[in-house]
């Protein structure tokens, strides 16, 4: 395997980032639910008040993975890093790229003085759950996800 570099994402990465997000949505059988746009991602990630950041895994000049995060605040725990997506393109899975991205994200959270990290995984995604178990992740069974979508 050629060397994989992890770096902070930049605006010019967003077209590939959006494609990775769609690849994940297809894997999760929810591609029709993706309505984000490149323009929205540019504004939300690189506009006057950015609300997310990301790391990419790059092999040569090709982006093959992504870790997208944002901050949340817990009244019990303080500043937390929320990992929205950890994605490795299907052809590159199982090669340790997810671990490189996760390790970089964890280190970033520590460097930003976060009290911890949070994320979600689908209960049927056994490979993801097993991966997160290797980090000692705690799985909550008593919380219910709630959503309110605006048209």
LODREN-173062 format. One line per field, with one value per atom (N, C-alpha, C): residue number from 1; residue in three letters; x, y, z; atom name. Coordinates in pm, 1 decimal, decimal comma, always signed. Example, Ala and Ser with C-alpha at 12.3 -4.5 7.8 and 13.67 -1.06 7.14 Angstrom:
k: [1  1  1  2  2  2]
r: [ala  ala  ala  ser  ser  ser]
X: [+1319,0  +1230,0  +1320,0  +1285,0  +1367,0  +1290,0]
Y: [-569,0  -450,0  -330,0  -225,0  -106,0  +3,0]
Z: [+780,0  +780,0  +780,0  +708,0  +714,0  +787,0]
a: [N  CA  C  N  CA  C]
END
This chain:
k: [1  1  1  2  2  2  3  3  3  4  4  4  5  5  5  6  6  6  7  7  7  8  8  8  9  9  9  10  10  10  11  11  11  12  12  12  13  13  13  14  14  14  15  15  15  16  16  16  17  17  17  18  18  18  19  19  19  20  20  20  21  21  21  22  22  22  23  23  23  24  24  24  25  25  25  26  26  26  27  27  27  28  28  28  29  29  29  30  30  30  31  31  31  32  32  32  33  33  33  34  34  34  35  35  35  36  36  36  37  37  37  38  38  38  39  39  39  40  40  40  41  41  41  42  42  42  43  43  43  44  44  44  45  45  45  46  46  46  47  47  47  48  48  48  49  49  49  50  50  50  51  51  51  52  52  52  53  53  53  54  54  54  55  55  55  56  56  56  57  57  57  58  58  58  59  59  59  60  60  60  61  61  61  62  62  62  63  63  63  64  64  64  65  65  65  66  66  66  67  67  67  68  68  68  69  69  69  70  70  70  71  71  71  72  72  72  73  73  73  74  74  74  75  75  75  76  76  76  77  77  77  78  78  78  79  79  79  80  80  80  81  81  81  82  82  82  83  83  83  84  84  84  85  85  85  86  86  86  87  87  87  88  88  88  89  89  89  90  90  90  91  91  91  92  92  92  93  93  93  94  94  94  95  95  95  96  96  96  97  97  97  98  98  98  99  99  99  100  100  100  101  101  101  102  102  102  103  103  103  104  104  104  105  105  105  106  106  106  107  107  107  108  108  108  109  109  109  110  110  110  111  111  111  112  112  112  113  113  113  114  114  114  115  115  115  116  116  116  117  117  117  118  118  118  119  119  119  120  120  120  121  121  121  122  122  122  123  123  123  124  124  124  125  125  125  126  126  126  127  127  127  128  128  128  129  129  129  130  130  130  131  131  131  132  132  132  133  133  133  134  134  134  135  135  135  136  136  136  137  137  137  138  138  138  139  139  139  140  140  140  141  141  141  142  142  142  143  143  143  144  144  144  145  145  145  146  146  146  147  147  147  148  148  148  149  149  149  150  150  150  151  151  151]
r: [unk  unk  unk  unk  unk  unk  unk  unk  unk  unk  unk  unk  unk  unk  unk  unk  unk  unk  unk  unk  unk  unk  unk  unk  unk  unk  unk  unk  unk  unk  unk  unk  unk  unk  unk  unk  unk  unk  unk  unk  unk  unk  unk  unk  unk  unk  unk  unk  unk  unk  unk  unk  unk  unk  unk  unk  unk  unk  unk  unk  unk  unk  unk  unk  unk  unk  unk  unk  unk  unk  unk  unk  unk  unk  unk  unk  unk  unk  unk  unk  unk  unk  unk  unk  unk  unk  unk  unk  unk  unk  unk  unk  unk  unk  unk  unk  unk  unk  unk  unk  unk  unk  unk  unk  unk  unk  unk  unk  unk  unk  unk  unk  unk  unk  unk  unk  unk  unk  unk  unk  unk  unk  unk  unk  unk  unk  unk  unk  unk  unk  unk  unk  unk  unk  unk  unk  unk  unk  unk  unk  unk  unk  unk  unk  unk  unk  unk  unk  unk  unk  unk  unk  unk  unk  unk  unk  unk  unk  unk  unk  unk  unk  unk  unk  unk  unk  unk  unk  unk  unk  unk  unk  unk  unk  unk  unk  unk  unk  unk  unk  unk  unk  unk  unk  unk  unk  unk  unk  unk  unk  unk  unk  unk  unk  unk  unk  unk  unk  unk  unk  unk  unk  unk  unk  unk  unk  unk  unk  unk  unk  unk  unk  unk  unk  unk  unk  unk  unk  unk  unk  unk  unk  unk  unk  unk  unk  unk  unk  unk  unk  unk  unk  unk  unk  unk  unk  unk  unk  unk  unk  unk  unk  unk  unk  unk  unk  unk  unk  unk  unk  unk  unk  unk  unk  unk  unk  unk  unk  unk  unk  unk  unk  unk  unk  unk  unk  unk  unk  unk  unk  unk  unk  unk  unk  unk  unk  unk  unk  unk  unk  unk  unk  unk  unk  unk  unk  unk  unk  unk  unk  unk  unk  unk  unk  unk  unk  unk  unk  unk  unk  unk  unk  unk  unk  unk  unk  unk  unk  unk  unk  unk  unk  unk  unk  unk  unk  unk  unk  unk  unk  unk  unk  unk  unk  unk  unk  unk  unk  unk  unk  unk  unk  unk  unk  unk  unk  unk  unk  unk  unk  unk  unk  unk  unk  unk  unk  unk  unk  unk  unk  unk  unk  unk  unk  unk  unk  unk  unk  unk  unk  unk  unk  unk  unk  unk  unk  unk  unk  unk  unk  unk  unk  unk  unk  unk  unk  unk  unk  unk  unk  unk  unk  unk  unk  unk  unk  unk  unk  unk  unk  unk  unk  unk  unk  unk  unk  unk  unk  unk  unk  unk  unk  unk  unk  unk  unk  unk  unk  unk  unk  unk  unk  unk  unk  unk  unk  unk  unk  unk  unk  unk  unk  unk  unk  unk  unk  unk  unk  unk  unk  unk  unk  unk  unk  unk  unk  unk  unk  unk  unk  unk  unk  unk  unk  unk  unk  unk  unk  unk  unk  unk  unk  unk]
X: [+84,6  +0,0  +88,4  +57,9  +129,4  +98,6  +188,9  +173,7  +47,3  -19,5  -140,1  -106,6  -142,3  -119,6  -254,6  -257,4  -376,6  -347,2  -438,9  -420,5  -555,4  -549,2  -670,1  -730,4  -861,5  -930,7  -928,5  -939,8  -946,3  -1064,3  -1099,1  -1217,7  -1214,6  -1100,3  -1090,3  -1115,5  -1115,9  -1144,9  -1294,3  -1377,5  -1520,2  -1592,3  -1560,7  -1630,0  -1609,4  -1487,9  -1461,3  -1526,5  -1524,9  -1589,3  -1737,9  -1804,5  -1947,2  -1970,0  -1882,1  -1894,4  -1875,9  -1782,7  -1764,9  -1889,0  -1947,3  -2069,5  -2180,6  -2191,6  -2293,5  -2263,0  -2135,7  -2098,8  -2141,7  -2118,6  -2161,7  -2314,0  -2383,5  -2530,2  -2582,9  -2519,1  -2561,0  -2537,8  -2424,3  -2393,8  -2498,8  -2544,5  -2644,2  -2787,8  -2800,9  -2931,4  -3016,5  -2952,3  -3023,8  -2976,7  -2932,5  -2880,4  -2984,6  -3111,4  -3217,4  -3236,1  -3175,2  -3187,1  -3080,3  -2980,1  -2873,2  -2922,2  -2937,9  -2974,8  -2877,1  -2764,6  -2662,2  -2603,7  -2548,2  -2490,1  -2347,2  -2273,2  -2136,6  -2133,9  -2228,1  -2234,6  -2259,7  -2350,5  -2380,6  -2258,5  -2190,8  -2072,1  -1961,2  -1946,8  -1846,0  -1877,1  -2001,6  -2041,4  -2028,6  -2075,7  -2077,0  -1938,9  -1848,5  -1714,6  -1608,4  -1631,6  -1526,8  -1579,2  -1703,9  -1762,4  -1720,6  -1796,7  -1764,8  -1768,0  -1855,5  -1868,3  -1869,7  -1753,4  -1749,3  -1808,3  -1884,3  -1946,8  -1893,7  -1806,1  -1746,3  -1603,5  -1529,2  -1394,2  -1378,5  -1268,8  -1249,1  -1103,2  -1073,5  -945,6  -971,0  -872,2  -880,3  -762,4  -786,6  -680,0  -648,6  -523,3  -481,8  -372,7  -390,5  -290,6  -249,7  -124,3  -85,7  -160,5  -231,0  -312,8  -461,3  -494,7  -634,2  -682,2  -795,6  -859,0  -937,2  -905,5  -968,9  -1044,7  -1042,0  -1111,3  -1135,1  -1222,4  -1268,9  -1309,8  -1278,5  -1329,3  -1383,6  -1516,3  -1579,1  -1634,6  -1604,8  -1638,9  -1692,0  -1750,3  -1787,6  -1791,0  -1803,0  -1808,1  -1951,9  -1970,9  -2097,9  -2064,3  -2162,5  -2138,2  -2231,4  -2173,3  -2249,0  -2249,9  -2368,7  -2374,8  -2312,4  -2300,7  -2238,5  -2088,8  -2042,8  -1903,4  -1823,5  -1889,6  -1818,7  -1802,8  -1696,6  -1674,2  -1642,0  -1715,2  -1697,6  -1679,4  -1607,9  -1596,8  -1695,5  -1779,8  -1875,6  -1823,8  -1803,1  -1758,8  -1882,9  -1907,6  -2026,9  -2010,2  -1897,4  -1874,1  -1728,5  -1706,8  -1575,6  -1595,3  -1536,5  -1563,1  -1430,6  -1421,8  -1312,5  -1379,2  -1335,3  -1395,8  -1387,4  -1489,2  -1506,2  -1383,8  -1319,6  -1205,1  -1084,3  -1082,4  -966,3  -993,8  -1111,0  -1144,9  -1062,6  -1038,8  -965,0  -813,8  -766,1  -622,6  -563,5  -642,0  -592,1  -612,2  -680,3  -699,9  -798,4  -903,0  -997,8  -929,3  -836,8  -761,6  -677,3  -612,4  -532,9  -621,6  -738,0  -830,9  -883,5  -922,4  -975,7  -869,0  -747,3  -639,1  -611,2  -612,5  -589,5  -701,4  -823,6  -938,1  -935,0  -900,8  -889,8  -781,1  -667,4  -558,8  -600,3  -670,9  -720,0  -813,5  -904,5  -997,4  -919,8  -817,5  -734,2  -662,5  -608,7  -537,0  -628,1  -757,5  -855,7  -918,0  -862,0  -910,0  -1055,5  -1094,8  -1228,3  -1227,2  -1341,0  -1351,1  -1373,2  -1397,9  -1417,8  -1477,8  -1511,7  -1572,5  -1701,7  -1788,9  -1916,0  -1941,6  -2018,4  -2060,1  -2171,1  -2228,0  -2331,5  -2288,6  -2340,9  -2321,5  -2452,8  -2482,9  -2604,1  -2587,8  -2693,5  -2683,7  -2654,7  -2677,6  -2650,4  -2511,3  -2439,1  -2307,5  -2199,9  -2196,8  -2104,6  -1958,0  -1910,7  -1769,4  -1737,1  -1826,4  -1803,1  -1805,7  -1903,5  -1914,4  -1791,7  -1744,9  -1624,2  -1503,1  -1494,1  -1384,9  -1388,0  -1503,8  -1515,2  -1488,8  -1521,9  -1491,8  -1341,7  -1260,6  -1115,2  -1064,1  -1142,1  -1106,1  -1164,7  -1237,6  -1301,8  -1425,9  -1488,5  -1608,3  -1720,4  -1797,0  -1913,9  -2037,2  -2121,7  -2242,6  -2363,3  -2440,1  -2559,1  -2679,9  -2754,0  -2875,1  -3001,7  -2988,5  -3107,9  -3147,8  -3064,5  -3096,9  -3166,3  -3262,1  -3334,3  -3293,4  -3259,8  -3225,9  -3353,0  -3347,3  -3460,4  -3416,9  -3505,5  -3474,9  -3590,2  -3557,8  -3655,8  -3600,0  -3661,7  -3612,5  -3692,7  -3623,0  -3687,9  -3684,1  -3794,4  -3803,2  -3737,8]
Y: [-118,7  +0,0  +124,0  +217,2  +344,3  +419,6  +507,0  +580,3  +666,3  +666,0  +745,3  +859,7  +980,1  +1098,5  +1148,7  +1188,5  +1250,4  +1399,0  +1481,6  +1626,3  +1693,1  +1817,2  +1898,3  +1921,5  +1918,7  +1941,9  +2087,9  +2110,0  +2245,8  +2257,0  +2378,3  +2403,5  +2328,2  +2319,8  +2252,3  +2101,6  +2046,1  +1903,5  +1874,1  +1976,3  +1954,3  +1873,2  +1885,6  +1798,6  +1649,7  +1611,1  +1470,8  +1435,2  +1527,2  +1504,6  +1474,1  +1552,6  +1530,6  +1395,1  +1355,2  +1223,6  +1111,6  +1127,9  +1027,9  +1020,9  +1135,7  +1138,6  +1061,4  +1080,8  +1009,4  +859,8  +824,2  +682,6  +619,1  +689,7  +639,3  +627,0  +727,9  +725,2  +607,3  +577,9  +462,9  +333,3  +322,0  +205,5  +189,0  +301,2  +299,2  +295,3  +275,8  +263,9  +389,1  +505,7  +632,0  +742,9  +706,7  +807,3  +914,4  +875,3  +971,9  +1077,6  +1057,3  +1154,2  +1263,7  +1247,6  +1347,9  +1462,7  +1579,5  +1697,3  +1812,4  +1782,9  +1885,2  +1919,2  +2040,0  +2084,4  +2131,1  +2135,8  +2186,0  +2331,0  +2411,3  +2551,2  +2565,3  +2485,4  +2489,5  +2445,9  +2341,5  +2294,1  +2399,4  +2471,4  +2578,0  +2685,9  +2727,8  +2831,5  +2781,1  +2659,9  +2606,4  +2567,5  +2533,5  +2492,5  +2599,3  +2695,9  +2793,6  +2936,0  +2957,1  +3091,1  +3171,6  +3276,2  +3368,0  +3299,7  +3202,5  +3131,5  +2980,6  +2920,8  +2776,2  +2693,7  +2591,4  +2506,3  +2362,4  +2329,9  +2197,6  +2205,2  +2100,9  +2084,2  +1939,1  +1907,6  +1769,6  +1739,7  +1612,0  +1558,1  +1470,6  +1462,2  +1369,1  +1273,8  +1155,0  +1057,6  +1064,5  +1088,8  +1109,8  +1009,0  +944,3  +851,2  +903,8  +945,3  +1016,9  +1148,3  +1173,5  +1295,0  +1264,0  +1141,4  +1098,4  +1091,5  +1154,8  +1148,1  +1018,0  +937,9  +806,8  +791,2  +894,3  +886,2  +1022,5  +1024,6  +1150,3  +1130,4  +1227,4  +1237,0  +1378,7  +1391,9  +1523,9  +1540,7  +1654,0  +1677,4  +1818,3  +1837,7  +1970,8  +1965,5  +2080,6  +2086,7  +2084,3  +2022,8  +2031,6  +2060,8  +2105,4  +2140,4  +2059,7  +1991,8  +1915,7  +1992,4  +2014,3  +2082,9  +1997,0  +1867,0  +1778,6  +1763,5  +1768,8  +1736,1  +1850,9  +1957,6  +2067,2  +2043,1  +2099,3  +2093,5  +1950,9  +1904,5  +1770,0  +1782,5  +1690,0  +1685,3  +1580,4  +1618,8  +1525,5  +1480,4  +1351,9  +1292,4  +1261,4  +1342,4  +1324,4  +1205,9  +1198,5  +1089,0  +1047,6  +918,7  +859,4  +767,7  +804,8  +735,0  +696,9  +573,4  +529,0  +470,4  +514,4  +464,2  +312,1  +249,8  +104,4  +25,0  +63,4  -13,5  -8,0  +84,2  +101,9  +59,0  +5,0  -36,4  -157,4  -167,9  -281,7  -268,4  -149,7  -126,8  -36,6  -4,7  +78,3  +226,9  +266,5  +408,8  +470,8  +396,9  +444,8  +470,0  +383,0  +400,7  +527,0  +552,6  +675,7  +799,1  +797,4  +910,4  +925,3  +814,4  +819,1  +868,4  +815,6  +858,2  +1007,2  +1057,6  +1200,4  +1284,5  +1236,2  +1309,1  +1309,8  +1197,2  +1189,5  +1284,2  +1284,8  +1373,2  +1519,1  +1551,7  +1688,4  +1727,7  +1637,3  +1666,1  +1691,9  +1612,3  +1633,4  +1768,5  +1799,8  +1926,5  +2046,8  +2029,3  +2138,1  +2140,8  +2063,3  +2057,0  +2012,3  +1921,3  +1863,5  +1759,8  +1741,7  +1643,6  +1503,1  +1490,9  +1361,0  +1377,0  +1264,0  +1261,0  +1181,6  +1212,2  +1141,4  +1118,0  +1012,7  +985,0  +881,9  +852,5  +751,9  +646,8  +527,0  +420,8  +344,6  +297,6  +218,5  +82,8  +36,2  -88,4  -210,8  -203,6  -316,4  -310,8  -201,7  -184,3  -250,3  -381,7  -458,8  -421,3  -401,7  -363,5  -233,2  -134,6  -6,9  -25,9  -100,4  -121,8  -193,3  -293,8  -365,6  -273,3  -188,7  -91,7  +1,9  +57,0  +149,8  +81,2  -46,5  -121,7  -126,7  -127,5  -132,1  -7,3  +99,2  +224,0  +230,4  +129,4  +131,3  +217,8  +238,1  +322,2  +261,4  +348,3  +308,9  +329,7  +228,9  +236,5  +261,3  +364,9  +398,6  +327,1  +259,6  +192,8  +261,9  +356,4  +416,1  +549,9  +606,9  +735,6  +714,0  +797,0  +791,2  +911,7  +887,9  +998,3  +1073,4  +1204,9  +1289,3  +1383,1  +1406,4  +1492,5  +1587,6  +1706,1  +1802,6  +1864,5  +1833,1  +1883,8  +2005,5  +2102,9  +2222,3  +2216,7  +2249,1  +2250,0  +2374,0]
Z: [+0,0  +0,0  +0,0  -90,3  -92,7  +36,3  +75,2  +201,0  +201,6  +315,5  +335,3  +429,7  +389,8  +473,2  +523,6  +649,7  +707,9  +721,0  +671,4  +681,7  +703,9  +752,8  +768,4  +630,1  +626,8  +501,5  +461,6  +331,8  +277,6  +181,2  +150,9  +69,8  -63,0  -125,3  -254,4  -244,9  -123,3  -103,2  -105,0  -92,7  -70,0  -177,8  -306,8  -403,1  -374,0  -338,1  -305,8  -172,4  -76,9  +52,6  +32,4  -48,6  -72,8  -139,7  -228,9  -291,7  -189,6  -97,4  +9,0  +97,9  +128,5  +208,6  +136,2  +7,0  -70,9  -75,5  -83,8  -81,2  +50,9  +162,1  +292,3  +297,6  +248,8  +250,7  +168,7  +59,1  -21,9  +55,2  +122,6  +205,6  +315,5  +369,1  +476,7  +423,7  +292,4  +226,6  +247,0  +239,0  +262,5  +168,3  +50,3  -43,6  -74,5  -80,3  -111,7  -3,3  +114,6  +222,8  +218,7  +132,9  +122,9  +35,3  +96,9  +18,1  +39,2  +102,3  +118,9  -17,9  -28,5  -154,9  -131,8  -237,3  -231,8  -185,1  -233,9  -194,5  -44,6  +8,9  +151,7  +233,3  +186,2  +257,9  +257,0  +145,2  +139,4  +242,1  +248,5  +344,5  +488,1  +512,8  +648,9  +699,7  +609,0  +651,5  +637,8  +546,6  +517,5  +508,4  +546,4  +544,7  +666,2  +693,6  +803,3  +940,0  +958,1  +1085,9  +1061,3  +1039,4  +1009,6  +1124,0  +1087,8  +1188,7  +1186,0  +1092,7  +1091,7  +1040,0  +1070,7  +1019,0  +977,6  +912,6  +872,0  +843,4  +850,5  +808,6  +687,4  +599,5  +487,3  +493,0  +441,2  +419,2  +270,8  +240,8  +102,8  +67,4  -45,4  -96,7  -233,8  -244,9  -365,1  -367,7  -473,9  -483,4  -467,9  -425,5  -417,9  -273,4  -246,5  -115,2  -108,2  -5,7  +7,5  +139,4  +222,5  +349,6  +409,2  +508,4  +566,0  +710,7  +792,6  +929,0  +943,5  +954,9  +964,3  +1105,6  +1166,9  +1307,3  +1328,2  +1444,2  +1491,3  +1643,2  +1705,4  +1851,2  +1899,4  +2013,4  +2084,2  +2228,9  +2301,1  +2440,8  +2530,6  +2625,5  +2723,8  +2855,0  +2911,5  +3041,0  +3150,6  +3126,8  +3224,9  +3203,4  +3079,1  +3047,4  +2985,2  +2940,3  +2875,5  +2725,9  +2670,9  +2525,4  +2481,7  +2381,5  +2326,5  +2175,7  +2117,4  +1971,5  +1922,7  +1829,1  +1772,4  +1636,7  +1623,5  +1497,0  +1414,6  +1315,1  +1231,8  +1137,8  +1071,5  +977,2  +978,6  +974,0  +951,0  +831,0  +719,6  +594,1  +528,5  +484,9  +398,7  +275,3  +157,7  +35,6  +32,6  -20,3  -9,2  -52,3  -160,2  -210,2  -117,8  -22,6  +66,0  +209,9  +236,2  +372,9  +414,5  +543,4  +597,5  +587,2  +554,7  +537,8  +645,8  +749,1  +857,4  +838,2  +732,3  +703,6  +802,3  +837,7  +937,5  +1070,6  +1107,3  +1232,1  +1226,4  +1114,0  +1099,9  +1117,2  +1054,2  +1065,2  +1207,4  +1268,7  +1405,3  +1502,4  +1490,1  +1578,7  +1564,5  +1441,8  +1418,6  +1479,0  +1467,3  +1521,1  +1673,7  +1732,8  +1878,4  +1927,8  +1860,4  +1901,3  +1888,9  +1780,6  +1761,9  +1876,5  +1913,6  +2024,4  +2152,8  +2177,7  +2296,9  +2288,7  +2171,2  +2153,0  +2171,7  +2142,8  +2156,6  +2295,5  +2388,6  +2526,5  +2537,8  +2451,3  +2462,1  +2573,8  +2637,3  +2744,9  +2690,6  +2562,3  +2499,8  +2361,9  +2303,3  +2170,2  +2175,9  +2082,6  +2069,7  +1921,8  +1892,4  +1755,5  +1760,8  +1646,7  +1635,7  +1534,3  +1550,4  +1452,6  +1442,9  +1325,4  +1307,9  +1375,7  +1438,3  +1515,1  +1428,7  +1298,8  +1210,7  +1147,2  +1169,4  +1106,7  +1194,0  +1191,0  +1274,8  +1256,1  +1131,7  +1117,9  +1190,4  +1182,1  +1250,6  +1401,7  +1451,2  +1595,5  +1650,6  +1579,8  +1623,6  +1621,6  +1519,9  +1511,0  +1631,4  +1663,5  +1775,7  +1909,4  +1919,4  +2041,5  +2069,1  +1963,3  +1983,7  +2053,2  +2051,1  +2119,2  +2260,4  +2298,4  +2429,7  +2432,6  +2316,7  +2310,3  +2393,2  +2454,7  +2532,8  +2445,1  +2436,6  +2354,9  +2444,9  +2413,2  +2490,8  +2432,0  +2516,4  +2469,6  +2518,4  +2610,4  +2669,5  +2609,2  +2521,2  +2460,7  +2327,1  +2297,7  +2171,5  +2087,5  +1962,8  +1873,1  +1835,2  +1841,1  +1804,3  +1692,6  +1598,3  +1483,6  +1459,0  +1418,9  +1374,5  +1247,6  +1134,1  +1005,9  +963,7  +906,1  +853,2  +702,9  +641,5  +494,8  +440,0]
a: [N  CA  C  N  CA  C  N  CA  C  N  CA  C  N  CA  C  N  CA  C  N  CA  C  N  CA  C  N  CA  C  N  CA  C  N  CA  C  N  CA  C  N  CA  C  N  CA  C  N  CA  C  N  CA  C  N  CA  C  N  CA  C  N  CA  C  N  CA  C  N  CA  C  N  CA  C  N  CA  C  N  CA  C  N  CA  C  N  CA  C  N  CA  C  N  CA  C  N  CA  C  N  CA  C  N  CA  C  N  CA  C  N  CA  C  N  CA  C  N  CA  C  N  CA  C  N  CA  C  N  CA  C  N  CA  C  N  CA  C  N  CA  C  N  CA  C  N  CA  C  N  CA  C  N  CA  C  N  CA  C  N  CA  C  N  CA  C  N  CA  C  N  CA  C  N  CA  C  N  CA  C  N  CA  C  N  CA  C  N  CA  C  N  CA  C  N  CA  C  N  CA  C  N  CA  C  N  CA  C  N  CA  C  N  CA  C  N  CA  C  N  CA  C  N  CA  C  N  CA  C  N  CA  C  N  CA  C  N  CA  C  N  CA  C  N  CA  C  N  CA  C  N  CA  C  N  CA  C  N  CA  C  N  CA  C  N  CA  C  N  CA  C  N  CA  C  N  CA  C  N  CA  C  N  CA  C  N  CA  C  N  CA  C  N  CA  C  N  CA  C  N  CA  C  N  CA  C  N  CA  C  N  CA  C  N  CA  C  N  CA  C  N  CA  C  N  CA  C  N  CA  C  N  CA  C  N  CA  C  N  CA  C  N  CA  C  N  CA  C  N  CA  C  N  CA  C  N  CA  C  N  CA  C  N  CA  C  N  CA  C  N  CA  C  N  CA  C  N  CA  C  N  CA  C  N  CA  C  N  CA  C  N  CA  C  N  CA  C  N  CA  C  N  CA  C  N  CA  C  N  CA  C  N  CA  C  N  CA  C  N  CA  C  N  CA  C  N  CA  C  N  CA  C  N  CA  C  N  CA  C  N  CA  C  N  CA  C  N  CA  C  N  CA  C  N  CA  C  N  CA  C  N  CA  C  N  CA  C  N  CA  C  N  CA  C  N  CA  C  N  CA  C  N  CA  C  N  CA  C  N  CA  C  N  CA  C  N  CA  C  N  CA  C  N  CA  C  N  CA  C  N  CA  C  N  CA  C  N  CA  C  N  CA  C  N  CA  C]
END
